[in-house]
Amino acid sequence: MGEIQPRTCAALLLLALIQVNTATSVHWGYENDGPSRWSKIFPLCGETRQSPINIVNSKVYARQKIGNITMIGYDKPITMKIRNNGHTARIDITRGDVFITNGGLPGKYKLLQLHFHWGSDNGKGSEHTINGERFPMEVHLVHYLTSAANVGEALTLPGGLAAIGFMFEISEDDNNEYDNIISKLPQITEYRDGDIFSVPLAEFAIGDLLPNNPCHFYRYFGSLTTPSCNEIVVWSVFKEKINISERQLSEFRKLMTSEGGHLQNNFRPVQPLNGRVVQANFNVADTDDWLEEKENDGMEKEE
Ligand SMILES: [Zn+2]
């Protein structure tokens, strides 16, 4: 923070493009090379609209008119593969079209990948926090704007990506919808550089991983939570939570980083809001009255 020299927008954009192309080859992590140092190599990580954030219900601006996100293809089995990229267990869609639109999103977005953030114990792991509360795991489903020429271009556009996040909570019983994923984790324990080390998953519908009929979410504009931290993400953080058992979560904690340590606590600390407004499509205060609609809330231009 504060070390960034003034640059023109064009220069910043060029820098962002270079970082997107080289991010996989430049080392970063969550320990010695952790989040407080990212901005030394990836200047965008020191900018002012970063993610994740702490969501404070009393400051959330609830707006009925945002409506619900329409999830298209979430109910259809699709083909996917999973790999340990040294930072997370990442699942890429290999065949099948899954989209989100509506719900105040500035376009239609296609699902690219999903991945997880988890802790070494149940008291931490999520990236977003709600009223300061941390959750043991958080899944991010990353979608890119279909009107962009490709993912690379989406990474340069405001609102180029739409990420949706769900928190997990510990349940007594296993969540069997996660068996397809967790059964493959022993095959990706060690970090292997390259997509060829991906392991195919049995086909299943993405919606099976989610709570039934998820519809309540918080909305704000932020960034990728990993380098190069591009500030192009429309975030929807859902209120409904996913169950997972302690046993299942322990399988994620067995994964290893590129340096041979345990891959856990792979979450970035919450970032300052810097005047951003968090909205919600539900009545956060849970009273009969929705908060009064304000005029210049800083989000209008995005809708
Ligand atoms: Zn993430």
Residues whose N, C-alpha, C, O or C-beta is under 5 A from the ligand:
A	BS01	ZN	H140
